[in-house]
Amino acid sequence: MAEFKSGFVSLIGRPSAGKSTLINYICGYKVSIVSAHPQTTRFLVRGIYTNDETQIVFIDTPGVHNFNSNLNRGLSNLAVRNIDEADLVLYVVDLTRKFGAEEQTIIDSLAESKHNVIVVFNKSDAAENDTGIMREVLTRLNNGESSVPYIAVSSKHGKNMKDLVKLITGHLPEGPMYYPDDYVTDQTIPFRISEVVREKIFRNTGDEVPHSTYIEVDKLNVTDAKITASATVFTETESQKGILVGKGGSKIKKIGMQSREELADIFERPVNLFLNVKVNPNWRKNDQLLKKMFQIE
């Protein structure tokens, strides 16, 4: 009988490379928010996949980029830092984009890591024209040494995702089952609520608002029958608040309604969610808040 394999797998890649979609597809459950906007993942998100042979605990990380704000610098540092906390690293590359400075930053970080690496070339369904990124990444990663394993997938449509799971399993050590086999995430209820609300903000507002917001769950009451929560959405400016609230409160009502529907599906019980919007102009410059967001001691 084959030994059970398990381990922690960290995903790293540029913003919008499809890391969250990949985790959601494999785990069969929404454990990380998905948006067309880049840089939607701010926190470590564990998605848990279990079958008879393996348990894979996915650690999602923010996309790595070279922007200079405190927030974006913290996000990129968090992504790189968590390479060393995993048994295996999945380097997710968007096949539709050309090789850029962010890719070189990731490759340099991986060169310093002693962990196994699998390169996942994502969005193979949308890559009509050869951008040259597959050849460039593999050439720079291998650097004349042993070949790094790689696979081309479409996490959106499921192409080669079963083969990816087998490839991951083959690179994990023998180990215990870290979580019960019916777990798909270890996220807390407040975290899930804030992430779902943030996703709905992304889907219902323009480019300016989403990255200028953060959510705090102020009150929470959980019973077997229902969940009741109050949360505050903070923006940086009054104009952003106006966009988010909408005429007669229509926008924030829509965000709340969509959030309640999805949360009820996630938690399998009714969810009463009350949203409030406030302005906090300097939240992205608040080092104490950012350290809390990035789980830095």
C-alpha positions in Angstrom: 0.0 0.0 0.0 1.4 3.4 -1.0 2.4 5.7 1.8 0.2 8.8 2.4 1.8 12.0 1.2 1.1 15.5 2.5 2.7 19.0 2.6 2.3 22.7 2.3 2.5 24.1 -1.2 3.1 27.9 -1.7 2.0 29.6 -4.9 3.9 32.5 -6.2 3.5 34.6 -9.3 2.7 37.9 -10.9 -0.7 39.6 -10.0 -3.6 38.0 -11.9 -1.6 35.0 -13.0 -4.5 32.8 -11.8 -3.2 31.5 -8.5 -6.5 32.0 -6.7 -8.5 30.4 -9.5 -6.1 27.4 -9.5 -6.6 26.9 -5.7 -10.4 27.2 -6.0 -10.6 24.7 -8.9 -8.5 22.0 -7.2 -10.2 22.4 -3.9 -13.6 22.5 -5.5 -14.6 25.3 -3.2 -14.1 29.1 -3.2 -11.3 29.6 -0.7 -9.6 32.6 -2.3 -11.2 35.6 -4.0 -11.1 35.8 -7.7 -11.2 39.1 -9.6 -10.2 40.6 -12.9 -8.4 43.3 -11.0 -4.7 42.5 -10.1 -3.5 42.2 -6.5 -6.7 40.9 -4.9 -5.0 38.5 -2.5 -3.6 40.3 0.6 -3.4 37.4 3.1 -2.1 33.9 3.3 -5.0 31.7 2.2 -5.0 28.0 2.8 -7.0 25.8 0.5 -6.9 22.1 1.5 -7.2 19.3 -1.0 -7.5 15.7 0.3 -7.9 12.3 -1.4 -7.0 8.8 -0.5 -3.3 9.3 -1.3 -2.5 12.9 -0.4 -3.4 16.1 1.4 -2.2 19.3 -0.2 -2.4 22.5 1.8 -2.1 25.4 -0.5 -0.7 28.7 0.7 -1.9 31.5 -1.7 0.3 34.7 -1.7 -0.1 38.2 -3.1 1.2 38.7 -6.7 4.8 39.9 -6.8 5.3 43.3 -8.5 7.7 46.2 -8.3 5.3 49.0 -7.2 6.7 51.3 -4.5 3.9 52.0 -2.0 4.1 50.6 1.5 1.1 48.3 0.8 2.4 46.9 -2.4 5.9 46.5 -1.0 4.5 44.6 1.9 2.4 42.4 -0.4 5.5 41.4 -2.5 7.7 40.8 0.6 5.0 38.6 2.0 4.9 36.5 -1.2 8.7 36.0 -1.3 8.9 35.4 2.5 6.5 32.5 2.3 8.6 30.5 -0.2 10.6 29.2 2.7 7.5 28.1 4.7 6.5 25.5 2.2 7.5 21.9 1.2 6.9 22.8 -2.5 6.6 26.0 -4.5 4.3 26.4 -7.5 5.5 29.2 -9.7 2.4 30.2 -11.6 3.1 32.0 -14.9 0.6 33.7 -17.1 1.2 32.5 -20.7 -0.7 35.5 -22.2 1.9 38.0 -20.9 5.4 38.8 -21.9 8.4 38.2 -19.6 8.8 41.1 -17.2 10.8 42.5 -14.2 8.4 40.7 -11.8 9.3 37.3 -13.3 13.0 38.0 -12.8 12.3 39.0 -9.2 10.6 35.7 -8.6 13.3 33.7 -10.4 16.0 35.4 -8.3 14.0 34.5 -5.1 13.6 30.9 -6.2 17.3 30.6 -7.0 18.0 31.3 -3.3 15.4 28.7 -2.2 16.3 25.1 -1.4 12.7 23.9 -2.0 11.3 21.9 -4.9 9.7 24.1 -7.6 7.1 23.2 -10.2 6.4 25.8 -12.9 2.7 26.0 -13.8 2.1 27.8 -17.1 -1.5 29.0 -16.7 -4.1 30.3 -19.1 -3.1 27.9 -21.9 -6.6 28.2 -23.3 -6.2 32.0 -23.9 -2.6 32.0 -25.1 -3.2 32.2 -28.8 0.1 33.9 -29.7 3.5 32.8 -28.4 4.8 35.5 -26.0 8.0 33.6 -25.5 7.5 33.6 -21.7 7.6 29.8 -21.3 11.0 29.6 -23.1 12.4 32.6 -21.2 11.2 31.4 -17.7 12.6 27.8 -18.2 15.9 29.0 -19.6 16.5 31.4 -16.7 15.3 29.0 -14.0 17.3 26.0 -15.2 20.5 28.1 -15.8 22.3 25.1 -17.3 21.4 22.8 -14.4 18.8 20.0 -14.0 15.5 20.7 -15.6 12.7 22.2 -13.4 9.4 20.3 -13.9 6.6 22.2 -15.5 3.1 21.8 -16.8 0.7 23.9 -19.0 -2.8 24.2 -17.6 -6.0 26.2 -17.7 -7.2 26.7 -14.1 -10.3 28.4 -15.5 -11.4 25.5 -17.6 -9.8 22.6 -15.8 -7.3 21.6 -18.5 -4.6 19.3 -17.1 -5.5 20.1 -13.5 -5.7 16.4 -12.6 -2.2 15.9 -14.0 -1.1 18.9 -11.9 -2.4 17.3 -8.7 -0.5 14.1 -9.6 2.7 16.1 -10.3 2.4 17.9 -6.9 1.7 14.7 -5.1 4.8 13.1 -6.6 7.0 15.9 -5.1 5.6 15.9 -1.6 7.1 13.9 1.3 5.3 11.1 3.2 3.5 12.7 6.1 0.3 13.0 8.2 -3.1 14.3 7.4 -2.8 17.9 8.9 -6.6 18.6 8.7 -9.7 16.5 8.7 -10.6 15.2 5.3 -13.7 17.4 4.9 -11.8 20.6 5.5 -11.2 22.9 2.5 -9.7 25.9 4.4 -8.6 26.9 7.9 -9.8 30.5 7.4 -11.8 32.1 10.2 -15.4 33.3 9.7 -14.5 37.0 9.9 -11.7 36.5 7.3 -14.2 34.7 5.0 -16.7 37.5 5.4 -14.2 40.3 4.7 -12.8 38.5 1.7 -16.2 37.8 0.1 -17.2 41.5 0.7 -13.9 42.6 -0.9 -14.6 40.4 -3.9 -18.0 42.0 -4.4 -16.5 45.4 -4.2 -14.1 44.5 -6.9 -16.9 43.3 -9.1 -19.2 46.2 -8.5 -16.9 49.3 -8.6 -14.4 50.8 -10.9 -10.6 50.4 -10.8 -10.1 53.3 -8.3 -12.1 52.0 -5.3 -11.1 48.3 -4.6 -7.4 48.8 -3.7 -8.4 51.8 -1.6 -10.6 49.7 0.8 -10.2 47.3 3.6 -12.9 45.6 5.7 -13.1 45.1 9.4 -15.8 42.7 10.9 -17.0 44.7 14.0 -19.6 42.3 15.4 -20.2 38.6 14.9 -22.7 36.1 16.3 -22.6 32.5 15.1 -25.1 29.8 15.9 -26.0 26.6 14.1 -29.1 28.3 12.7 -27.6 31.5 11.3 -24.7 34.0 11.3 -25.2 37.7 12.0 -22.3 40.1 11.3 -21.6 43.8 11.1 -18.7 45.0 9.0 -17.2 48.4 8.2 -15.7 49.1 4.8 -13.0 51.8 5.0 -12.1 53.9 2.0 -9.4 56.6 1.6 -11.5 59.5 0.3 -15.0 60.8 0.4 -15.4 60.4 -3.3 -14.5 56.7 -3.1 -17.0 56.4 -0.3 -19.6 58.0 -2.6 -18.9 55.6 -5.4 -19.1 52.7 -3.0 -22.3 53.8 -1.4 -24.0 54.7 -4.7 -27.1 56.7 -5.3 -29.5 56.3 -2.4 -27.2 53.5 -1.0 -27.9 51.3 -4.1 -24.3 50.1 -4.6 -23.5 49.1 -1.0 -26.9 47.4 -0.8 -26.1 45.4 -3.9 -22.7 44.4 -2.5 -24.3 43.4 0.7 -27.0 41.3 -1.0 -24.4 39.5 -3.2 -22.2 38.9 -0.2 -25.0 37.5 1.9 -26.0 35.1 -0.9 -22.5 33.7 -1.3 -21.7 33.5 2.4 -25.0 31.6 3.0 -23.7 29.1 0.4 -20.3 28.9 2.0 -21.5 28.5 5.6 -24.7 26.5 4.7 -26.9 28.7 6.8 -28.6 32.1 6.5 -26.2 35.1 6.9 -27.4 38.5 8.1 -24.7 41.0 7.1 -24.8 44.7 7.7 -22.3 46.9 6.0 -21.2 50.4 6.9 -18.8 52.7 4.9 -16.3 55.1 6.5 -13.3 57.1 5.4 -9.9 56.5 6.8 -7.5 58.5 4.6 -4.2 57.2 5.8 -4.8 53.5 6.3 -2.3 52.4 3.7 0.4 54.4 5.6 -0.5 52.9 8.9 2.5 50.5 9.5 0.7 48.9 12.5 -2.3 48.0 10.4 -0.2 46.8 7.5 1.8 44.5 9.8 -1.5 43.1 11.1 -2.7 42.5 7.6 0.5 40.8 6.5 0.7 38.8 9.7 4.1 40.2 10.6 5.2 39.9 14.2 
